[in-house]
């Protein structure tokens, strides 16, 4: 929990510090590109954390009850596929915002 709080504080501090610098468009950098890049990074971190939680819970349940291996494995794969779909959708939105399409 402390790590999450520290990470949140760092993200907020970076957003506050980047805001004035991102107001000026210099070269290829823009506020849309920076915010979309930050959003994409947060999406990937969240997806990795979610997949890790899914894998951990599945392995723990399979270790406790080996007879439900097939049911747990099927449910884990379905949930992971749904998570990946949501992740790709969010990354697509960030990419569209970075390119200036639809925003």
N, C-alpha and C positions, 0 to 999 in steps of 0.2 A: 504494500500500500504506500509506503514511503517513497518507493521508486516511482510509482505512478504520479504521486504528488510532485515530486521533483521534476519529472519529465513534463508535467503540465505547466509548472512554473517556468521552465526553460522555454517551452513553446510560446507561452504568453509573452515572455520577455522578448523573444525573437520577433514576434509579430509587432510588438510596440516599437522595437528598434528599426525594423525593416520598413515600416510604414512611411516615414519621411524620405528614406532613400529610394523607395519604390515609386514615389510620386513623380519622379523625373524619369523619362524614358531615355536611356543611354544605350545605344547599340541594340542588342537583342534582348535586353532585360526590360521587363515591364511588370507592373503590379499584377496584372492578370497571370502572366507566366509564373511569377514567384508564388502567388497564392495557389495556382493550379499544381505547381510542383510540390509545394508543401502539403496540399491536400492528397496528392497521389502517394507521397511518402507515408502520411498518416493512414491511408487506406491499406497500404501494403503491410504496415506494422500491425494494424488491427486484424487483417486477414491471417497473418502468420500467428498472432496470438490466439485467434479463434480456432485455427486448425490444430494448434498445439493443445488447446483445451479439449477439443474433440478427441484427438488421439490419446491423450492422457486418460480421459474418462472411459474410452472404449477399452483400452488395455487393462485398466483397473477392473472393469466389470467382467472382462473375459478371464482375468486371473482368478477372480472370486468364484465365478460360475462358468467353467469351461464348456458346459453343455449348451449354453446360449451363444456360442461363438458365431454361428452363421447369421443369427438374427441381429446381433450387435454389429457385426461387420457390414451387413447390408444397410442398416440404419446409419452407420458412420459414413459410408460412401455416399448415401443420398444427402445427408446433411452437409458433407464437405462439398458436394457438387453445387448445392444451393448457395453455399457461402462463396464459392468461386464465381458463380454467376453474378451475385450481388457485387462482388469485388470488381469484376470486369465492367459492369454497368457504371459503377462509381468512377473507375479509371477512365472510361469513355467520356463521362461528363467532364472530368478534369481536363482531358485532352481537348475537348470541344471548347472549353473556356479558355485554355491556353492559346488556341488558335484564333480565338475571337469569334467563333461561330455560335450563335444562339445566346449571346450575352452582351 
